[in-house]
């Protein structure tokens, strides 16, 4: 079934319903950055969580705040989505409640196409999560040699 949100626009973004998202914003522009009462997700976070690039693009064109943080931060990582968020000014070194950055997650997910994008955008390789691990530590622990090589070049 997925996630159920308290904010209808968040649910519409999560469900990839662009028409509904547009209607909610026409009704009240304050819905753009509204945070769901459960996890603090915004419509942008909901769309990112599911990898809905079209909705992400629409929200970014409306100047959705890319740096609002929720209580749990993990979304699908696809190259186009990451590029859009970085171009819109997302803080590449933002950490979630476990101290992880996007680079930590990309290393855990062995995402070799995202890691160079994050590094090029200025990802700090020295940030440690609450387990005292840097992204390189994660790559080593999981024996992701290709990712280790990418990170060592920086």
Steps between C-alpha positions, in 0.01 A plus 500: 500500500778744581496801726190691610552872556301745711545771235305431177761670279768275648289195418444626145876555451577155642235344271642681192176693442622822339148629435413475869826667602424787261146536640620511860751772411236701312277481807776610738859580403603436864458130422830512307720448807245361745635222719306185578426466871634143525850504356543860392501419128425782257340442158852518352632236740198279424563522127873435551425203724330331204728635226223699329719729290211681330348611830842587641569717196159670531551573871851630444374737229259632763804557729436221748755517781755225434658531843202429725583187695263228610539263793613208283688572182525233238374516146557326173829607356488555131740711304246744356341558838835570666600739220172694533536532877863610479421760232222630725749556781458193718763480773714207384636459853169505687476220754199307619426395858760222475770740380497362146537710188385414151852372438472256792177363351642486148795297630272261690287453188811451282376776272798564273318754281395724792827504695696704243212751476499551874879528519506749212232705681728529801400206718723493806670161513600547865150524651444215744159356579387403851681168454819704453527396132592714201367404155840341427475295822163370380639406159788314668274321748269383220798411277387731217842528339384709201346756735810500719702583190269788406515648849877458536556706182343802669 
